[in-house]
Amino acid sequence: MRRIGTFIAGAIGLLLWAYLVMAAGESLRDDPVDYDMQDLDVPDPSELDLPDVGALPHEAIEPMAEPEPQRAVRAIEPDVFGSPAFANAEDLERVEARAPLSETVEPTKPKVVLLHRPLSLSAGLVAFGPQQRVRLADIAETDVNRTCLAADGGSWPCGVMARTQQRLFLRNRSLACETSSAAWQGEIRARCWVGVQDVSSWLAKYGWAEAEPGSALAVLTEEARAERRGLFGEPQR
């Protein structure tokens, strides 16, 4: 009996709490406000200083700027621009070509002259008769009085041997030398060939003459020194 009474009392309490919540909600609901348009303070448009619609002061109207005259543009298509015959060429004018900024100097090839009956005075120096001598380019002349040391500590006349080796190489054949003329007097410095063989390169390669400092033949002199050829080797008969 006690459990039934507790249940009934709880149900009555819940119903009472729901009723109180609904009553509170009804009391908090706001009624809509009813406005009267006559109560609003609306100004009269005639009392306001407003400009007339569609009318602007004369000073406010700016005159329209006149358009600039359109310049004629010449087409630059390849067919038109490259050939004025296909377009209006009245505005074109032919002018003289601009002069070059600097003088054009064409490189001149050295003249090669064939010289006959060479006489070896020393390795690197060749004579053609009593009045003409050619000192070979890129190498230093080997003096005929030069002596070289042998492996046993003795000396041998390597200068004379160098001249002899040059004579055997030339064999009285004609030399083709870079010179402007075959009729000069005195001594000139030039590069000479026997056939296609450069005489200076041959002397440097086999060690019978040393290349000058900074010459392209210096590598041949170093090769001959390393291989102990010619002046850097043993006496030769």
Buried (B, 14 or more C-beta within 10 A) or exposed (E): EEEEEEEEEEEEEEEEEEEEEEEEEEEEEEEEEEEEEEEEEEEEEEEEEEEEEEEEEEEEEEEEEEEEEEEEEEEEEEEBEEEEEEBEEEEEEEEEEEEEEEEEEEEEEEEBBEBEEBBBBBBBBBBBEEEBBBBBBBBBBBBBEBEBEEEEEEEBBBBBBBBBBBBEBBEEEBBBBBBEEEEBEEEBEBBBBBEEEBBBBBBBBBBBBBBBEEBEBBEBBEBBBEEEBBBBBEBEE
